Amino acid sequence: MLAVVAKLNVTQGKEAEFEVAMLALAAQVRANEAGNHMYTLCKDTDGGYSVMELYEDEAALAAHGQSEHFKASGASFKGLMAGPPEITRMQVVG
């Protein structure tokens, strides 16, 4: 299994709009990606956002990036992001 943590850079003042867009994407991922075991938006105590993701294998991760719902979601994030995400990929050990 593969784990991914995506730290997201949200434009200040756009947090509520971002949450709506991100939660809609998360619902689509969970409903349509059999190889995805977790896709959860988290918010830290400083107001920073991360998405915790868990995939069955490399093929499932690749399918996520190529899915129609993922590609279509890009428009809903326009003007909400202050920069690119910081992606950390990990191999699940246990």
MOPAC internal coordinates of N, CA, C and O (Angstrom, degrees):
PM7 1SCF
backbone

  N    0.0000 0     0.00 0     0.00 0    0    0    0
  C    1.4525 1     0.00 0     0.00 0    1    0    0
  C    1.5180 1   109.74 1     0.00 0    2    1    0
  O    1.2310 1   121.91 1   -26.44 1    3    2    1
  N    1.3209 1   113.94 1   153.56 1    3    2    1
  C    1.4558 1   121.26 1   179.05 1    5    3    2
  C    1.5227 1   109.82 1  -120.09 1    6    5    3
  O    1.2310 1   121.10 1   -42.55 1    7    6    5
  N    1.3127 1   115.50 1   137.45 1    7    6    5
  C    1.4634 1   121.34 1   174.99 1    9    7    6
  C    1.5165 1   108.14 1  -112.70 1   10    9    7
  O    1.2310 1   121.18 1   -35.98 1   11   10    9
  N    1.3211 1   115.35 1   144.02 1   11   10    9
  C    1.4609 1   122.08 1   177.42 1   13   11   10
  C    1.5169 1   107.27 1  -133.46 1   14   13   11
  O    1.2310 1   121.05 1   -45.04 1   15   14   13
  N    1.3310 1   115.60 1   134.96 1   15   14   13
  C    1.4601 1   121.18 1   170.01 1   17   15   14
  C    1.5211 1   106.31 1  -119.25 1   18   17   15
  O    1.2310 1   121.28 1   -59.06 1   19   18   17
  N    1.3150 1   115.15 1   120.94 1   19   18   17
  C    1.4603 1   121.26 1   179.32 1   21   19   18
  C    1.5218 1   107.77 1  -110.42 1   22   21   19
  O    1.2310 1   120.71 1   -70.33 1   23   22   21
  N    1.3283 1   116.25 1   109.67 1   23   22   21
  C    1.4600 1   121.48 1   175.74 1   25   23   22
  C    1.5258 1   106.93 1   -84.56 1   26   25   23
  O    1.2310 1   120.92 1   -57.22 1   27   26   25
  N    1.3339 1   115.84 1   122.78 1   27   26   25
  C    1.4623 1   121.03 1  -171.51 1   29   27   26
  C    1.5187 1   111.26 1  -106.05 1   30   29   27
  O    1.2310 1   121.08 1   -44.62 1   31   30   29
  N    1.3142 1   115.54 1   135.38 1   31   30   29
  C    1.4601 1   122.41 1  -178.95 1   33   31   30
  C    1.5301 1   108.86 1  -100.30 1   34   33   31
  O    1.2310 1   121.27 1   -82.79 1   35   34   33
  N    1.3351 1   115.18 1    97.21 1   35   34   33
  C    1.4580 1   121.66 1  -174.93 1   37   35   34
  C    1.5316 1   109.43 1   -93.78 1   38   37   35
  O    1.2310 1   120.77 1   -42.58 1   39   38   37
  N    1.3200 1   116.13 1   137.42 1   39   38   37
  C    1.4579 1   121.88 1   178.08 1   41   39   38
  C    1.5280 1   109.36 1   -62.96 1   42   41   39
  O    1.2310 1   120.80 1   -49.28 1   43   42   41
  N    1.3218 1   116.07 1   130.72 1   43   42   41
  C    1.4617 1   121.04 1   179.41 1   45   43   42
  C    1.5302 1   109.74 1   -57.58 1   46   45   43
  O    1.2310 1   121.19 1   -46.05 1   47   46   45
  N    1.3258 1   115.32 1   133.95 1   47   46   45
  C    1.4539 1   121.06 1  -179.27 1   49   47   46
  C    1.5158 1   113.90 1    89.88 1   50   49   47
  O    1.2310 1   120.23 1   173.61 1   51   50   49
  N    1.3300 1   117.17 1    -6.39 1   51   50   49
  C    1.4647 1   122.15 1  -179.08 1   53   51   50
  C    1.5284 1   112.26 1  -110.44 1   54   53   51
  O    1.2310 1   120.46 1  -166.93 1   55   54   53
  N    1.3193 1   116.72 1    13.07 1   55   54   53
  C    1.4600 1   120.80 1  -173.76 1   57   55   54
  C    1.5303 1   113.19 1   -59.43 1   58   57   55
  O    1.2310 1   119.76 1   135.04 1   59   58   57
  N    1.3158 1   118.06 1   -44.96 1   59   58   57
  C    1.4708 1   120.88 1  -177.52 1   61   59   58
  C    1.5283 1   110.62 1   -63.70 1   62   61   59
  O    1.2310 1   120.19 1   136.60 1   63   62   61
  N    1.3326 1   117.24 1   -43.40 1   63   62   61
  C    1.4612 1   121.06 1   178.28 1   65   63   62
  C    1.5279 1   110.83 1   -64.33 1   66   65   63
  O    1.2310 1   121.05 1   139.18 1   67   66   65
  N    1.3291 1   115.59 1   -40.82 1   67   66   65
  C    1.4563 1   120.67 1   178.29 1   69   67   66
  C    1.5234 1   110.56 1   -60.66 1   70   69   67
  O    1.2310 1   120.39 1   133.81 1   71   70   69
  N    1.3325 1   116.86 1   -46.19 1   71   70   69
  C    1.4682 1   119.91 1  -178.73 1   73   71   70
  C    1.5266 1   111.33 1   -59.40 1   74   73   71
  O    1.2310 1   120.04 1   138.01 1   75   74   73
  N    1.3240 1   117.53 1   -41.99 1   75   74   73
  C    1.4696 1   120.76 1   178.05 1   77   75   74
  C    1.5262 1   110.15 1   -59.39 1   78   77   75
  O    1.2310 1   120.29 1   130.83 1   79   78   77
  N    1.3304 1   117.05 1   -49.17 1   79   78   77
  C    1.4665 1   121.46 1  -178.65 1   81   79   78
  C    1.5256 1   111.36 1   -64.43 1   82   81   79
  O    1.2310 1   120.39 1   136.73 1   83   82   81
  N    1.3278 1   116.86 1   -43.27 1   83   82   81
  C    1.4638 1   120.56 1  -176.88 1   85   83   82
  C    1.5180 1   111.45 1   -69.21 1   86   85   83
  O    1.2310 1   120.19 1   139.22 1   87   86   85
  N    1.3211 1   117.24 1   -40.78 1   87   86   85
  C    1.4622 1   120.04 1   179.61 1   89   87   86
  C    1.5300 1   111.27 1   -67.10 1   90   89   87
  O    1.2310 1   120.10 1   146.87 1   91   90   89
  N    1.3327 1   117.42 1   -33.13 1   91   90   89
  C    1.4632 1   120.78 1   175.44 1   93   91   90
  C    1.5323 1   110.37 1   -65.46 1   94   93   91
  O    1.2310 1   120.65 1   136.41 1   95   94   93
  N    1.3351 1   116.37 1   -43.59 1   95   94   93
  C    1.4621 1   119.96 1   177.19 1   97   95   94
  C    1.5259 1   110.41 1   -62.89 1   98   97   95
  O    1.2310 1   120.22 1   134.74 1   99   98   97
  N    1.3172 1   117.18 1   -45.26 1   99   98   97
  C    1.4676 1   120.76 1  -179.23 1  101   99   98
  C    1.5279 1   111.01 1   -58.13 1  102  101   99
  O    1.2310 1   120.07 1   139.49 1  103  102  101
  N    1.3149 1   117.48 1   -40.51 1  103  102  101
  C    1.4678 1   120.83 1   178.66 1  105  103  102
  C    1.5251 1   110.56 1   -63.25 1  106  105  103
  O    1.2310 1   120.03 1   139.87 1  107  106  105
  N    1.3313 1   117.56 1   -40.13 1  107  106  105
  C    1.4598 1   121.71 1   178.42 1  109  107  106
  C    1.5294 1   111.55 1   -66.31 1  110  109  107
  O    1.2310 1   120.76 1   138.37 1  111  110  109
  N    1.3225 1   116.16 1   -41.63 1  111  110  109
  C    1.4699 1   119.99 1   178.38 1  113  111  110
  C    1.5180 1   109.80 1   -60.84 1  114  113  111
  O    1.2310 1   120.58 1   130.36 1  115  114  113
  N    1.3318 1   116.49 1   -49.64 1  115  114  113
  C    1.4644 1   120.02 1  -177.76 1  117  115  114
  C    1.5292 1   111.90 1   -63.86 1  118  117  115
  O    1.2310 1   119.96 1   145.50 1  119  118  117
  N    1.3237 1   117.68 1   -34.50 1  119  118  117
  C    1.4637 1   121.14 1  -177.72 1  121  119  118
  C    1.5247 1   113.46 1   -78.86 1  122  121  119
  O    1.2310 1   120.07 1   154.82 1  123  122  121
  N    1.3328 1   117.48 1   -25.18 1  123  122  121
  C    1.4646 1   119.71 1  -168.41 1  125  123  122
  C    1.5225 1   116.51 1  -121.09 1  126  125  123
  O    1.2310 1   119.51 1   175.27 1  127  126  125
  N    1.3189 1   118.54 1    -4.73 1  127  126  125
  C    1.4631 1   119.93 1  -176.09 1  129  127  126
  C    1.5241 1   110.37 1  -118.23 1  130  129  127
  O    1.2310 1   121.20 1   -81.16 1  131  130  129
  N    1.3236 1   115.31 1    98.84 1  131  130  129
  C    1.4644 1   120.62 1  -177.52 1  133  131  130
  C    1.5334 1   112.46 1   -61.65 1  134  133  131
  O    1.2310 1   119.96 1   148.86 1  135  134  133
  N    1.3255 1   117.67 1   -31.14 1  135  134  133
  C    1.4609 1   121.21 1  -178.41 1  137  135  134
  C    1.5180 1   114.29 1   -83.85 1  138  137  135
  O    1.2310 1   120.48 1   179.41 1  139  138  137
  N    1.3231 1   116.70 1    -0.59 1  139  138  137
  C    1.4672 1   120.95 1   177.34 1  141  139  138
  C    1.5280 1   108.35 1   -97.52 1  142  141  139
  O    1.2310 1   120.85 1   -51.44 1  143  142  141
  N    1.3226 1   115.98 1   128.56 1  143  142  141
  C    1.4679 1   121.17 1  -179.13 1  145  143  142
  C    1.5249 1   112.39 1  -105.87 1  146  145  143
  O    1.2310 1   119.91 1   164.83 1  147  146  145
  N    1.3247 1   117.77 1   -15.17 1  147  146  145
  C    1.4662 1   121.13 1   177.46 1  149  147  146
  C    1.5226 1   108.84 1  -160.91 1  150  149  147
  O    1.2310 1   121.28 1   -42.77 1  151  150  149
  N    1.3137 1   115.16 1   137.23 1  151  150  149
  C    1.4635 1   122.01 1   175.03 1  153  151  150
  C    1.5226 1   104.71 1  -151.36 1  154  153  151
  O    1.2310 1   120.97 1   -88.44 1  155  154  153
  N    1.3271 1   115.74 1    91.56 1  155  154  153
  C    1.4576 1   121.21 1  -167.99 1  157  155  154
  C    1.5188 1   111.17 1  -127.57 1  158  157  155
  O    1.2310 1   120.94 1   -52.07 1  159  158  157
  N    1.3254 1   115.81 1   127.93 1  159  158  157
  C    1.4621 1   121.81 1   175.75 1  161  159  158
  C    1.5203 1   108.97 1   -80.78 1  162  161  159
  O    1.2310 1   120.73 1   -47.68 1  163  162  161
  N    1.3255 1   116.22 1   132.32 1  163  162  161
  C    1.4598 1   122.73 1   179.25 1  165  163  162
  C    1.5305 1   108.92 1  -127.85 1  166  165  163
  O    1.2310 1   121.28 1   -27.80 1  167  166  165
  N    1.3274 1   115.16 1   152.20 1  167  166  165
  C    1.4641 1   121.40 1   178.64 1  169  167  166
  C    1.5169 1   107.90 1  -129.95 1  170  169  167
  O    1.2310 1   120.15 1   -52.96 1  171  170  169
  N    1.3408 1   117.33 1   127.04 1  171  170  169
  C    1.4582 1   120.04 1  -179.02 1  173  171  170
  C    1.5341 1   111.11 1   -85.29 1  174  173  171
  O    1.2310 1   120.77 1    -3.26 1  175  174  173
  N    1.3173 1   116.13 1   176.74 1  175  174  173
  C    1.4667 1   120.91 1  -175.52 1  177  175  174
  C    1.5195 1   112.93 1   -67.46 1  178  177  175
  O    1.2310 1   120.01 1   162.72 1  179  178  177
  N    1.3315 1   117.59 1   -17.28 1  179  178  177
  C    1.4627 1   121.51 1   177.43 1  181  179  178
  C    1.5319 1   112.33 1   -93.44 1  182  181  179
  O    1.2310 1   120.39 1  -177.73 1  183  182  181
  N    1.3321 1   116.85 1     2.27 1  183  182  181
  C    1.4585 1   120.84 1   179.33 1  185  183  182
  C    1.5149 1   114.43 1    89.63 1  186  185  183
  O    1.2310 1   120.11 1  -173.74 1  187  186  185
  N    1.3351 1   117.39 1     6.26 1  187  186  185
  C    1.4629 1   120.99 1   178.51 1  189  187  186
  C    1.5212 1   111.09 1   -81.65 1  190  189  187
  O    1.2310 1   120.80 1   -32.45 1  191  190  189
  N    1.3205 1   116.07 1   147.55 1  191  190  189
  C    1.4610 1   121.82 1  -178.07 1  193  191  190
  C    1.5175 1   112.11 1  -108.36 1  194  193  191
  O    1.2310 1   121.33 1   -36.45 1  195  194  193
  N    1.3214 1   115.05 1   143.55 1  195  194  193
  C    1.4619 1   122.64 1   171.90 1  197  195  194
  C    1.5174 1   108.16 1  -139.89 1  198  197  195
  O    1.2310 1   121.01 1   -26.78 1  199  198  197
  N    1.3253 1   115.68 1   153.22 1  199  198  197
  C    1.4534 1   121.37 1   170.87 1  201  199  198
  C    1.5170 1   106.54 1  -113.69 1  202  201  199
  O    1.2310 1   121.07 1   -53.56 1  203  202  201
  N    1.3306 1   115.56 1   126.44 1  203  202  201
  C    1.4589 1   121.80 1   175.26 1  205  203  202
  C    1.5254 1   107.05 1   -97.52 1  206  205  203
  O    1.2310 1   120.97 1   -53.59 1  207  206  205
  N    1.3389 1   115.75 1   126.41 1  207  206  205
  C    1.4590 1   121.52 1  -174.65 1  209  207  206
  C    1.5266 1   109.95 1  -128.72 1  210  209  207
  O    1.2310 1   120.86 1   -34.53 1  211  210  209
  N    1.3190 1   115.96 1   145.47 1  211  210  209
  C    1.4573 1   121.46 1   177.65 1  213  211  210
  C    1.5265 1   108.39 1  -138.31 1  214  213  211
  O    1.2310 1   120.81 1   -53.51 1  215  214  213
  N    1.3366 1   116.05 1   126.49 1  215  214  213
  C    1.4579 1   122.19 1  -176.36 1  217  215  214
  C    1.5174 1   110.66 1  -123.81 1  218  217  215
  O    1.2310 1   121.42 1   -31.63 1  219  218  217
  N    1.3195 1   114.88 1   148.37 1  219  218  217
  C    1.4662 1   121.42 1  -179.85 1  221  219  218
  C    1.5312 1   111.25 1   -60.83 1  222  221  219
  O    1.2310 1   120.67 1   137.67 1  223  222  221
  N    1.3514 1   116.32 1   -42.33 1  223  222  221
  C    1.4607 1   120.78 1  -176.51 1  225  223  222
  C    1.5300 1   109.62 1  -165.34 1  226  225  223
  O    1.2310 1   120.94 1     3.34 1  227  226  225
  N    1.3286 1   115.80 1  -176.66 1  227  226  225
  C    1.4708 1   121.23 1  -179.85 1  229  227  226
  C    1.5243 1   111.74 1   -60.05 1  230  229  227
  O    1.2310 1   120.53 1   142.51 1  231  230  229
  N    1.3236 1   116.60 1   -37.49 1  231  230  229
  C    1.4677 1   120.30 1  -179.64 1  233  231  230
  C    1.5279 1   110.47 1   -63.38 1  234  233  231
  O    1.2310 1   119.95 1   140.52 1  235  234  233
  N    1.3220 1   117.70 1   -39.48 1  235  234  233
  C    1.4643 1   121.11 1   179.20 1  237  235  234
  C    1.5189 1   110.88 1   -67.46 1  238  237  235
  O    1.2310 1   120.50 1   141.01 1  239  238  237
  N    1.3268 1   116.64 1   -38.99 1  239  238  237
  C    1.4632 1   120.21 1   177.26 1  241  239  238
  C    1.5244 1   110.60 1   -65.39 1  242  241  239
  O    1.2310 1   120.48 1   137.53 1  243  242  241
  N    1.3279 1   116.68 1   -42.47 1  243  242  241
  C    1.4665 1   120.57 1   178.11 1  245  243  242
  C    1.5273 1   110.63 1   -64.13 1  246  245  243
  O    1.2310 1   120.39 1   139.99 1  247  246  245
  N    1.3216 1   116.86 1   -40.01 1  247  246  245
  C    1.4632 1   121.08 1   179.32 1  249  247  246
  C    1.5249 1   110.97 1   -63.42 1  250  249  247
  O    1.2310 1   120.25 1   144.29 1  251  250  249
  N    1.3125 1   117.13 1   -35.71 1  251  250  249
  C    1.4639 1   121.54 1   177.17 1  253  251  250
  C    1.5286 1   110.08 1   -58.56 1  254  253  251
  O    1.2310 1   120.77 1   128.96 1  255  254  253
  N    1.3218 1   116.14 1   -51.04 1  255  254  253
  C    1.4587 1   120.91 1  -178.13 1  257  255  254
  C    1.5137 1   113.98 1   -65.37 1  258  257  255
  O    1.2310 1   120.09 1   155.29 1  259  258  257
  N    1.3251 1   117.43 1   -24.71 1  259  258  257
  C    1.4581 1   122.08 1  -178.93 1  261  259  258
  C    1.5282 1   113.06 1   -98.25 1  262  261  259
  O    1.2310 1   119.84 1   177.45 1  263  262  261
  N    1.3207 1   117.91 1    -2.55 1  263  262  261
  C    1.4648 1   120.78 1  -176.65 1  265  263  262
  C    1.5303 1   111.02 1   -67.66 1  266  265  263
  O    1.2310 1   121.45 1   -32.28 1  267  266  265
  N    1.3113 1   114.83 1   147.72 1  267  266  265
  C    1.4664 1   120.40 1  -179.62 1  269  267  266
  C    1.5267 1   111.36 1   -62.84 1  270  269  267
  O    1.2310 1   119.91 1   139.83 1  271  270  269
  N    1.3330 1   117.77 1   -40.17 1  271  270  269
  C    1.4655 1   119.49 1  -178.80 1  273  271  270
  C    1.5257 1   111.34 1   -66.68 1  274  273  271
  O    1.2310 1   120.19 1   145.23 1  275  274  273
  N    1.3319 1   117.25 1   -34.77 1  275  274  273
  C    1.4621 1   119.86 1   177.99 1  277  275  274
  C    1.5266 1   110.34 1   -68.39 1  278  277  275
  O    1.2310 1   120.76 1   133.76 1  279  278  277
  N    1.3283 1   116.15 1   -46.24 1  279  278  277
  C    1.4641 1   120.29 1   179.06 1  281  279  278
  C    1.5319 1   111.01 1   -61.95 1  282  281  279
  O    1.2310 1   120.51 1   136.93 1  283  282  281
  N    1.3335 1   116.64 1   -43.07 1  283  282  281
  C    1.4640 1   121.05 1  -178.01 1  285  283  282
  C    1.5267 1   112.53 1   -68.27 1  286  285  283
  O    1.2310 1   120.21 1   155.31 1  287  286  285
  N    1.3252 1   117.20 1   -24.69 1  287  286  285
  C    1.4677 1   120.14 1  -176.90 1  289  287  286
  C    1.5246 1   112.98 1   -70.36 1  290  289  287
  O    1.2310 1   119.99 1   161.23 1  291  290  289
  N    1.3177 1   117.62 1   -18.77 1  291  290  289
  C    1.4578 1   121.13 1  -177.59 1  293  291  290
  C    1.5136 1   113.37 1   -53.36 1  294  293  291
  O    1.2310 1   120.22 1   139.78 1  295  294  293
  N    1.3061 1   117.19 1   -40.22 1  295  294  293
  C    1.4686 1   121.23 1  -179.11 1  297  295  294
  C    1.5242 1   111.85 1   -63.53 1  298  297  295
  O    1.2310 1   120.31 1   146.87 1  299  298  297
  N    1.3312 1   117.02 1   -33.13 1  299  298  297
  C    1.4713 1   119.57 1  -177.95 1  301  299  298
  C    1.5286 1   112.28 1   -72.83 1  302  301  299
  O    1.2310 1   120.04 1   164.93 1  303  302  301
  N    1.3369 1   117.53 1   -15.07 1  303  302  301
  C    1.4677 1   121.38 1   179.51 1  305  303  302
  C    1.5283 1   113.04 1   -97.23 1  306  305  303
  O    1.2310 1   120.58 1   177.69 1  307  306  305
  N    1.3319 1   116.49 1    -2.31 1  307  306  305
  C    1.4625 1   120.29 1  -178.40 1  309  307  306
  C    1.5301 1   110.36 1   -59.71 1  310  309  307
  O    1.2310 1   120.72 1   -53.37 1  311  310  309
  N    1.3361 1   116.23 1   126.63 1  311  310  309
  C    1.4544 1   122.22 1   179.88 1  313  311  310
  C    1.5182 1   114.41 1    82.14 1  314  313  311
  O    1.2310 1   120.23 1   178.55 1  315  314  313
  N    1.3355 1   117.16 1    -1.45 1  315  314  313
  C    1.4675 1   120.47 1  -178.10 1  317  315  314
  C    1.5266 1   113.03 1  -101.31 1  318  317  315
  O    1.2310 1   120.75 1   163.12 1  319  318  317
  N    1.3268 1   116.18 1   -16.88 1  319  318  317
  C    1.4599 1   119.75 1  -174.57 1  321  319  318
  C    1.5296 1   111.03 1  -104.65 1  322  321  319
  O    1.2310 1   121.39 1   -43.65 1  323  322  321
  N    1.3432 1   114.94 1   136.35 1  323  322  321
  C    1.4607 1   121.40 1  -179.29 1  325  323  322
  C    1.5238 1   112.00 1   -92.62 1  326  325  323
  O    1.2310 1   120.44 1   176.93 1  327  326  325
  N    1.3171 1   116.76 1    -3.07 1  327  326  325
  C    1.4584 1   121.05 1  -179.49 1  329  327  326
  C    1.5108 1   109.26 1   170.49 1  330  329  327
  O    1.2310 1   120.62 1    -3.16 1  331  330  329
  N    1.3278 1   116.42 1   176.84 1  331  330  329
  C    1.4631 1   119.89 1  -178.48 1  333  331  330
  C    1.5253 1   111.43 1   -70.10 1  334  333  331
  O    1.2310 1   120.33 1   -23.97 1  335  334  333
  N    1.3280 1   116.97 1   156.03 1  335  334  333
  C    1.4619 1   119.78 1   177.60 1  337  335  334
  C    1.5249 1   110.75 1   -72.17 1  338  337  335
  O    1.2310 1   121.39 1   -22.98 1  339  338  337
  N    1.3171 1   114.94 1   157.02 1  339  338  337
  C    1.4635 1   121.61 1   171.55 1  341  339  338
  C    1.5222 1   106.21 1  -101.04 1  342  341  339
  O    1.2310 1   120.67 1   -65.90 1  343  342  341
  N    1.3279 1   116.32 1   114.10 1  343  342  341
  C    1.4637 1   121.78 1  -173.93 1  345  343  342
  C    1.5240 1   109.82 1  -103.49 1  346  345  343
  O    1.2310 1   120.97 1   -50.36 1  347  346  345
  N    1.3255 1   115.75 1   129.64 1  347  346  345
  C    1.4546 1   121.81 1   173.50 1  349  347  346
  C    1.5258 1   107.20 1  -120.42 1  350  349  347
  O    1.2310 1   120.70 1   -59.18 1  351  350  349
  N    1.3380 1   116.26 1   120.82 1  351  350  349
  C    1.4654 1   121.63 1   176.83 1  353  351  350
  C    1.5161 1   109.00 1  -104.02 1  354  353  351
  O    1.2310 1   121.31 1   -40.25 1  355  354  353
  N    1.3396 1   115.09 1   139.75 1  355  354  353
  C    1.4638 1   120.29 1  -178.63 1  357  355  354
  C    1.5166 1   110.60 1  -139.40 1  358  357  355
  O    1.2310 1   120.99 1   -29.67 1  359  358  357
  N    1.3020 1   115.71 1   150.33 1  359  358  357
  C    1.4688 1   122.44 1   172.53 1  361  359  358
  C    1.5217 1   106.92 1   -89.42 1  362  361  359
  O    1.2310 1   120.12 1   -50.12 1  363  362  361
  N    1.3235 1   117.38 1   129.88 1  363  362  361
  C    1.4618 1   121.17 1   178.23 1  365  363  362
  C    1.5281 1   108.00 1   -74.36 1  366  365  363
  O    1.2310 1   120.25 1   -50.86 1  367  366  365
  N    1.3150 1   117.13 1   129.14 1  367  366  365
  C    1.4513 1   122.28 1  -176.64 1  369  367  366
  C    1.5241 1   111.65 1   -92.42 1  370  369  367
  O    1.2310 1   119.75 1   140.05 1  371  370  369
  N    1.2858 1   118.09 1   -39.95 1  371  370  369
  C    1.4669 1   119.66 1  -175.93 1  373  371  370
  C    1.4769 1   113.75 1  -138.70 1  374  373  371
  O    1.2310 1   120.10 1   180.00 1  375  374  373

